[in-house]
Amino acid sequence: MQLPAPQLLTHLQKTLRPLYTVHGDEPLLVQEAADAIREAARTQGYTERTVHTVQGAHFDWGSVLAAGNSLSLFADKQLIEIRIPSGKPGKDGSAALQQIAEGAAGNDSTLTLVLLPRLDKATRTGAWFAALDGAGATVQIDPVERHALPPWIAARLAAQGQRVAAGEAGQRTLSFFADRVEGNLLAAHQEITKLGLLYPAGELSAEQIEAAVLNVARFDVFKLSEAVLAGRRERVQRMLDGLQAEGESEVLVHYTLAEDIRALKRVKDALGQGRPLPMALREQRIWGLRERLFERVLPHMTDLQLHGLLQAAQQVDGIVKGLKHPGWPAQPWAALHRLAQSLCGACGKAVSRPVSRV
């Protein structure tokens, strides 16, 4: 059973299933979901807890299966927690998880909690994951994207009795907060908790938040790609500065930008050969948010634009590797800024136009 993460607490107040699977890459939200399940289990008498962390190809799955069939002298019910950091249980693990799923319905004395990282589509359609999902409840933890971060912060503040000013002023304050903690929900949680300790319940001023909130944002190159394709110049500038400050590899940043340009060109060429846009995107393995962004920008980008961007990417490739090129900055990060803003500008112009279907 697929259980949306926002509905987990309501679900736990009504019922408790014998098997829960939580998967996602957001440590704070995964931890909170797992804590909620553990707390619900404790209130239902599952007082004994054992934790098994799957590491290496030779992990002893027999010990996990044996734990499910045994109880100590001091507990009537137990919680068995299985952590699989790699997300890949292996052949023996796959068989063991399917066995655990099969026995879950008839075992009232054991509740099993399986914790996994974010899983790709192929893994989610595998036999072991399907067995877990069919026998219990599966909670997918999605990251909080930048556009959803201000309301997420506001909700967390409200939970501790605090709020920002109403209207546009409050939204600016929340946006400032989001910019400082983007990509780092653990730090966001800490900053919100700190505000609860520093100030009483009620309305927080912009000055109070600015004085208390540190700049702890973290960025990754995949989010950079989405910001560039969306034509968000200021955010791209901020993300590049953040990546440079964090010591990210110039080669990786260049590869991400260049690969977006190459993908845009390949899909554009496929359209020129008569392929429908959805088919061309599937062939290039463009999914999710990137698929929607490609759908918006491609119909309005010209072959000449893409050719120029490809040439620019080739020139920046040399600069990142220590070469110089006339008309380009000698410093790799400066050249990356220029390349990113060139692509961002082209995508931004396309995004601002009405959408047309190809």
Buried (B, 14 or more C-beta within 10 A) or exposed (E): BEBEBEEBEEBBEEEBBBBBBBBBBBEBBBBBBBEBBBEBBEEBEBBBBBEBEBEEEEBEBEEBBEBBEEBEEEBEBBBBBBBBEEBBBBEBBBBBBBBBBEBBEEBEBBBBBBBBBBBEEEBBEBEBBBBBBBBBBBBBBEBBEBEEBBEBBBEBBEEBEBBBBEEEEBBBBBBBBBBBBBBBBBBBBBBBEEBBEEBEEEEBEBEBBEEBBEEBBBBBBEBBBBBBBBBBBEBBBBBBEBBBEEEBEBEEBBBBBBEBBBBBBBBBEBBEEEBEBEEBBEEBEBEEBBBBBBBBBBBBBEEEBBEBBBEBBEBBBEBBEEEEBEEBBEEBBEBBBBBBBBBBBBBBBBBEEEEEEE
